[in-house]
Amino acid sequence: MQPFSRNTEMKALYTVLLLITSNVFMTFAWYGHLKLQEMKVTSGWPLILVILLSWGIAFFEYCAQVPANRIGFMDNGGPFNLIQLKVIQEVISLTVFTVIVTLLFKNQALQWNHFVAFFLLVMAVFFVFLK
């Protein structure tokens, strides 16, 4: 693997930061309504309103996800191919999800098999970057 130039390093950093931002919004769009229901905020809402709320939050996910992929994709001058972008996104997604769920949903405890799964995901990132 060739060393990154300064410009490429910045594109990689922006890509990862945008993916983290995107995944924070995604986690709240997909699972935040469950916390709001638990807190009795949306428990009486019809499902269509919960869906619209989630879509509204997901809009901001896409506002970060699309630029992340455009900036990071090698055909646009970024450092990553599509497979690398997807694997990075999945690891970030599960990491952000785990942090948020651990903080917001106290009845969701991490167990040994979760740590093994996370280790295997890190290994997936390692292998996807091998030439």
KETILUM-110910 format. One line per 4 residues: for each residue x, y, z of C-alpha. Coordinates in pm, 1 decimal. Each point is the difference from the previous one (the first is absolute). Example, Ala and Ser with C-alpha at 12.3 -4.5 7.8 and 13.67 -1.06 7.14 Angstrom:
BEGIN
1230.0 -450.0 780.0 | 137.0 344.0 -66.0 .
END
This chain:
BEGIN
0.0 0.0 0.0 | 131.2 341.5 -95.3 | 37.0 264.6 268.2 | -276.0 260.0 1.2 .
74.5 354.2 -111.7 | -107.0 286.5 226.7 | -307.5 60.9 -218.5 | -88.6 -369.5 4.4 .
42.5 -13.7 377.5 | -241.6 290.9 38.1 | -253.1 -169.5 -229.0 | 31.3 -317.7 207.1 .
-50.8 198.2 322.2 | -301.4 189.2 -139.7 | -146.6 -326.3 -126.4 | 28.3 -168.3 339.5 .
-134.2 304.3 189.5 | -296.2 27.5 -235.9 | -66.3 -373.7 35.0 | 3.3 32.5 379.0 .
-242.6 294.0 -21.1 | -219.6 -191.5 -241.8 | -10.3 -302.8 226.0 | -94.0 202.9 307.6 .
-303.8 127.4 -191.5 | -69.4 -347.4 -139.4 | 2.5 -157.7 344.4 | -241.5 260.8 133.8 .
-222.5 -34.3 -308.8 | -13.4 -378.6 23.8 | -1.4 -51.4 377.8 | -60.1 336.6 166.8 .
-375.8 -37.4 -35.3 | 23.5 -305.1 226.5 | 159.0 212.5 272.3 | -266.0 268.7 -52.2 .
-266.3 -269.3 34.0 | 168.0 -130.5 315.9 | -5.8 356.7 136.3 | -373.8 23.3 -88.0 .
64.7 286.5 -246.2 | -127.7 -182.6 -310.3 | -183.1 -294.2 154.4 | -340.2 127.8 -115.1 .
112.9 104.3 -347.1 | -128.6 -181.1 -307.2 | 268.2 -197.3 -181.7 | -5.9 238.2 -298.8 .
108.5 290.9 223.0 | 283.5 -206.4 145.2 | 106.9 -87.2 -355.6 | -11.7 366.9 -104.2 .
205.6 97.0 305.7 | 259.2 -263.8 -88.6 | 7.5 114.2 -363.4 | 53.9 357.3 115.8 .
300.4 -109.7 204.4 | 124.6 -224.4 -281.7 | 8.6 301.5 -233.6 | 297.8 126.7 198.9 .
159.9 -344.8 -20.0 | -5.7 27.3 -377.9 | 131.4 357.7 14.1 | 318.7 -145.5 150.6 .
6.8 -346.4 -163.3 | -16.6 114.2 -362.8 | 284.0 254.5 30.0 | 206.8 -254.2 195.3 .
-24.4 -248.7 -284.8 | 66.2 265.3 -265.9 | 305.5 137.8 181.3 | 138.1 -342.3 91.8 .
-54.9 -182.0 -332.0 | 319.5 -48.1 -199.4 | -166.7 84.5 -333.4 | -66.8 344.7 147.6 .
358.1 40.0 122.4 | -59.3 -159.8 339.2 | 209.9 -270.8 160.6 | -254.2 -285.8 16.4 .
-157.2 -245.5 -241.6 | -366.9 -93.8 45.9 | 70.2 -315.9 199.2 | 225.8 190.5 239.4 .
-261.1 276.6 40.9 | -268.7 -256.4 82.7 | 210.9 -189.4 253.0 | 108.2 324.8 168.7 .
-365.1 110.6 12.0 | -111.7 -330.0 155.0 | 264.0 11.9 273.1 | -85.4 361.9 77.4 .
-369.9 -85.5 -4.7 | 34.7 -280.8 252.4 | 236.3 200.7 219.3 | -231.8 303.0 10.7 .
-301.0 -227.1 52.6 | 169.6 -180.1 288.8 | 102.1 322.4 175.0 | -344.4 159.4 -35.2 .
-193.8 -312.2 98.2 | 227.0 -63.5 298.7 | -57.5 356.8 120.8 | -373.9 27.5 -73.2 .
-130.1 -352.0 50.9 | 133.7 -112.6 335.8 | -149.7 -350.0 -36.2 | 222.6 -75.5 -302.1 .
323.0 -138.1 143.3 | 306.4 -88.4 -204.6 | 104.8 -363.1 23.7 | 313.7 -191.4 -96.6 .
-137.8 -103.7 -339.9 | -60.1 366.3 -89.7 | 367.6 73.8 60.8 | 99.2 -296.9 -218.2 .
-229.1 128.5 -274.7 | 153.3 349.1 22.6 | 349.1 -147.1 -17.7 | -97.9 -189.9 -314.3 .
-132.7 323.4 -151.0 | 331.1 171.0 67.7 | 168.2 -293.0 -169.1 | -235.3 50.6 -297.6 .
130.1 356.2 -32.0 | 356.2 -128.9 16.5 | -61.5 -256.7 -273.0 | -193.4 233.3 -229.4 .
302.0 234.4 -10.4 | 251.5 -275.8 -86.6 | 125.8 6.3 -356.3 .
END
